[in-house]
Amino acid sequence: MKWIFAFTTALLLASCTRTVYVVRHAEKAVLSDSLPNMSKTDPPLSEAGKVRAIVLRELLKKKHIQHIYSTNYIRTFYTADPLSKAIGVNIQAYADVDSLVNVVKNQKGNILIVGHSNTVDDIVNKLTGTTNVAGDLKDTEYDNLFVIKFRGRKAMFEKRKYGYPSNP
């Protein structure tokens, strides 16, 4: 009888577990003579960024992602797009970090959030309720994968790297 209780408890705990993955958008293209019409405020991904987006897809495609969030910028959208297409989950745009965090805290299922160097720290810290990322990411940092595992309301944080190392 004890093993049935233990099994049921373990099953319930596993069903309450969900993971939120937070990344900065992949490398962005640099304004040049070959891209004279590129927007300075909304550049696309560079070739390295396109590769990083594919690496992210390969890393997360079997992680049962049910929700994908991106800001409404080309570089964030195209960072999430390969995964979105591979798993058939639409990308949902967000504009406000606080509103996003409130939605994510109350949402079921695994989630990918793609942000910016100046918002990733806010997203991670507000989701975990503590300072895990000390401040804005460096302009050259693209290889961080912040993983937040929730068991009920308890958040466990882990910082990982993915893809080719960014320039320090």
C-alpha positions as CSV (number, residue, x, y, z in Angstrom):
1,M,0.0,0.0,0.0
2,K,2.9,2.4,0.8
3,W,4.3,1.9,-2.7
4,I,1.0,3.0,-4.3
5,F,1.0,6.2,-2.2
6,A,4.7,6.9,-3.1
7,F,4.0,6.2,-6.8
8,T,0.9,8.5,-6.8
9,T,2.8,11.3,-5.0
10,A,5.7,11.0,-7.5
11,L,3.2,11.1,-10.4
12,L,1.5,14.2,-9.0
13,L,4.8,16.0,-8.4
14,A,6.0,15.2,-11.9
15,S,2.7,16.5,-13.4
16,C,3.2,19.8,-11.5
17,T,6.7,20.3,-12.9
18,R,7.3,22.6,-15.8
19,T,10.3,24.4,-17.3
20,V,10.7,27.9,-18.6
21,Y,13.7,28.5,-21.0
22,V,14.8,32.1,-21.4
23,V,17.3,33.2,-24.0
24,R,18.4,36.4,-25.6
25,H,17.8,36.7,-29.3
26,A,20.6,35.2,-31.5
27,E,23.3,37.3,-33.1
28,K,22.0,40.2,-35.1
29,A,23.3,41.5,-38.4
30,V,25.5,44.6,-38.5
31,L,24.6,47.5,-40.7
32,S,26.9,47.5,-43.7
33,D,27.1,48.6,-47.3
34,S,25.7,45.2,-48.4
35,L,22.6,45.8,-46.2
36,P,21.9,49.5,-46.8
37,N,18.2,49.2,-46.2
38,M,18.4,47.3,-42.9
39,S,16.7,49.0,-40.0
40,K,19.1,50.2,-37.3
41,T,16.5,49.5,-34.6
42,D,15.2,46.2,-35.9
43,P,18.0,44.3,-37.6
44,P,17.6,40.7,-38.8
45,L,19.8,37.8,-37.6
46,S,23.3,37.4,-38.9
47,E,24.4,34.1,-40.4
48,A,25.8,33.2,-37.0
49,G,22.4,34.1,-35.5
50,K,20.6,31.9,-37.9
51,V,22.8,29.0,-37.0
52,R,22.3,29.7,-33.2
53,A,18.5,29.6,-33.8
54,I,18.8,26.2,-35.4
55,V,20.9,25.0,-32.5
56,L,18.2,26.2,-30.1
57,R,15.6,24.3,-32.1
58,E,17.6,21.1,-31.9
59,L,18.2,21.6,-28.2
60,L,14.5,22.2,-27.3
61,K,12.5,20.3,-29.9
62,K,12.0,17.3,-27.6
63,K,11.4,19.4,-24.4
64,H,7.6,19.5,-24.9
65,I,7.5,23.3,-25.3
66,Q,3.8,24.3,-25.4
67,H,4.2,28.1,-25.5
68,I,6.7,30.4,-27.2
69,Y,7.0,34.1,-26.4
70,S,9.0,36.7,-28.4
71,T,9.1,40.4,-28.5
72,N,7.8,41.9,-31.8
73,Y,11.3,42.4,-33.3
74,I,12.7,40.5,-36.3
75,R,15.7,39.2,-34.4
76,T,13.7,37.7,-31.5
77,F,11.0,36.3,-33.8
78,Y,13.5,34.6,-36.0
79,T,15.4,33.2,-33.0
80,A,12.2,31.3,-32.0
81,D,11.0,30.6,-35.5
82,P,12.9,27.3,-36.3
83,L,11.6,25.8,-33.0
84,S,8.1,27.1,-33.6
85,K,8.0,25.5,-37.1
86,A,9.5,22.2,-35.9
87,I,7.0,21.6,-33.1
88,G,4.0,23.4,-34.5
89,V,3.6,26.0,-31.7
90,N,2.9,29.6,-32.7
91,I,5.0,32.4,-31.4
92,Q,3.1,34.8,-29.2
93,A,4.3,38.4,-29.1
94,Y,4.8,40.2,-25.8
95,A,5.6,43.9,-25.2
96,D,5.7,44.2,-21.4
97,V,7.9,42.1,-19.1
98,D,5.6,42.4,-16.1
99,S,2.5,41.2,-18.0
100,L,4.5,38.4,-19.6
101,V,5.8,37.2,-16.2
102,N,2.3,37.2,-14.7
103,V,1.0,35.1,-17.7
104,V,3.9,32.7,-17.5
105,K,3.7,32.2,-13.7
106,N,0.1,31.0,-14.1
107,Q,0.5,29.0,-17.3
108,K,0.9,25.3,-17.6
109,G,3.4,23.5,-19.8
110,N,7.0,24.2,-20.8
111,I,7.8,27.6,-22.3
112,L,10.4,29.4,-24.4
113,I,10.9,33.1,-23.9
114,V,13.1,35.1,-26.3
115,G,14.1,38.5,-25.0
116,H,16.8,41.1,-25.3
117,S,20.1,41.9,-23.5
118,N,18.3,44.4,-21.2
119,T,15.2,42.3,-20.5
120,V,16.4,38.7,-19.9
121,D,17.6,39.5,-16.4
122,D,14.3,41.1,-15.5
123,I,12.4,38.1,-16.8
124,V,14.5,35.5,-15.0
125,N,14.6,37.4,-11.7
126,K,10.9,38.1,-11.7
127,L,10.1,34.5,-12.5
128,T,12.4,33.1,-9.8
129,G,11.7,35.8,-7.2
130,T,15.4,36.3,-6.6
131,T,18.4,37.9,-8.3
132,N,19.9,35.1,-10.4
133,V,21.1,37.4,-13.3
134,A,22.9,40.4,-11.9
135,G,22.1,42.8,-14.7
136,D,21.8,43.4,-18.4
137,L,23.7,41.0,-20.6
138,K,26.8,42.2,-22.4
139,D,26.2,43.2,-26.1
140,T,28.4,40.2,-27.1
141,E,26.5,37.6,-25.0
142,Y,24.3,35.3,-27.1
143,D,25.0,31.8,-25.7
144,N,23.1,31.9,-22.4
145,L,20.2,29.5,-21.8
146,F,18.5,30.3,-18.5
147,V,16.4,27.4,-17.2
148,I,13.8,27.8,-14.6
149,K,12.1,24.6,-13.3
150,F,9.0,25.0,-11.3
151,R,7.7,22.4,-8.9
152,G,4.4,24.0,-7.9
153,R,5.4,27.6,-7.0
154,K,9.0,26.7,-6.1
155,A,11.5,27.8,-8.8
156,M,14.9,26.2,-9.4
157,F,17.3,28.2,-11.5
158,E,20.2,27.0,-13.8
159,K,22.4,28.9,-16.2
160,R,23.6,26.9,-19.2
161,K,25.4,27.7,-22.4
162,Y,24.3,26.6,-25.9
163,G,25.7,26.8,-29.3
164,Y,29.1,28.2,-30.3
165,P,30.5,30.3,-27.4
166,S,29.8,34.1,-27.8
167,N,32.6,36.6,-27.9
168,P,33.4,37.6,-24.3
